[in-house]
Amino acid sequence: MTNNAPLITRDGVIGYDAAEIITVDQATGAEFARYAVAGKDEATTAVTAARSATGPWWDLGFEGRAQRLRAWRREIAVSGEEGAALIHAENGKPLDDARVEVLGALEHLQYVIENAERVLGRREVPANPTTSNQRAWVEYQPYGVVGVIGPWNFPLLTPVAIVADALAAGNAVILKPSQITPGVTEWLIQTWQRAVPDLPAVLQNLNGYGATGQALIAAGPDKLAFTGSVATGKTVAAQCAQTLTPVLLELGGKDGAIVAEDADLDEAAKHIVWGAMQNTGHGCISLEVAYVVESVHDEFVEKISELARHVRVGSDTDAEIGPVPLPGQIPIIREHIEDALQRGARATVGGLDAVGERYAAPTVLVGVTPDALAATEETFGPTLAVVKVTDTDEAVAHISAGRYGLGSAVFSRDRGEDIARRLRVGMTSINDALVFSMNPALPFGGRGDSGYGRKQGEEGLREFAWPHSFTAKTGAAHFSASTFGRPAGAMAAALATVRDRILAEQDTDTTH
Ligand code: NAD
């Protein structure tokens, strides 16, 4: 270890000059692995190599890229257990939850393999009267080099959903993972190198802390996709603004669940407890607050408390949720619980004692006021705040007034869609939790402080390509709108013709 090598501190982030990352085996707290930190030179070298790989990657065409992505998918599937073990070690989540990340990554790849050409292939568009002598179409061209900066909570699934879109759209990608989980990305890059040995520079990684992320942006990628906290997202967006580098921001959330008077309470309780506690609550789309209509409130609280009490915490094979890998999160979880209790809430499960040094056990807070931190700010822990509301309108108003706008859930037998449609959020599961994230065909992203832009679905593929519009003359124009040779009176006649047509349409409308 060099003298300026980092020490593992309570924040998990050590400082931007450190030459090495030391990762932790979350099950034991012991040192797991060391990685050299990349700086400006490595970032510049990576961007240069990526840029030179973009031509050959684009020249493969959609089918050629799909072949390589299929080979990559196979390689990830074959060594998926190795990837899951790394996620389990570095992030601490149960091995089965780690396997879910590998499965999700394979599904995202499948979606782009099957859909990139349909979504991004050449698209003919109709002519209008002025351009009736033209053939018009749109082609989607890759940005070039895409920088992807990722978080630790879903160290494989979150970046792969973005990387899959960017690669299928024809870009080369440089991935800067979280300093807490670099080993997962190292493994991912190795699967790429085995699957696509002729084009290794199409997918590269840079290990490091925030400064490495800054160096990556400074090295001049053509697009940046950032997933992480709101505070860092704003810094990243400000840096990207200096060069007008377009940026996708996938930030935090405070996702709410609405439990209506006609909800199936057993179903709602099962899904909401899982949606709140899974992955130790470390999910941008974790359900952190339940707005429950008063007529069903007490019964619902009984059901969730019973379920939450039995969630098993630890690092052994029985554990359903793991430790808190970012020590700096512990005081935030504690602060939110304390604030809610001080404002009159009570804990039916857990409470302040549930938050230890490396683990946090489930906490259910009832009687939470809508202005409490546990109802307004991202907790990122296994804590569920319950707010009693008079009706679903009040619940919709609370969620829509929040500064975030990522996911949500609505539980109602008859009115789910109507309630969901009124929410100012990016995604909603009706009578279920978090499942919008499990369908790669659905665009994923938020509003407000949850960021902007989309990954996944058609929107995700288009996020990583710019439209290039074409129009080509196919014959002589009735009169030329694009030269100084317009005949006298032509524009007056054209305007009169259009006016008469619009008036005729109006007449038809009023007779219906
Ligand atoms: P973070 O903001 O601390 O770090 C995210 C990444 O940014 C890391 O790789 C970090 O090294 C890097 N970074 C830090 N400072 C930087 C800088 N100045 N310039 C460039 N890069 C920099 O977030 P985190 O703790 O790793 O992740 C948790 C957060 O991510 C939570 O808020 C969670 O809600 C959010 N998240 C959002 C989504 C989503 O899709 N919306 C998905 C997962 C996580």
Residues whose N, C-alpha, C, O or C-beta is under 5 A from the ligand:
A	BS01	NAD	I149 G150 P151 W152 T158 K176 P177 S178 Q179 G208 Y209 G210 G213 Q214 T227 G228 S229 V230 T232 T235 E250 L251 G252 G253 G283 C284 S450
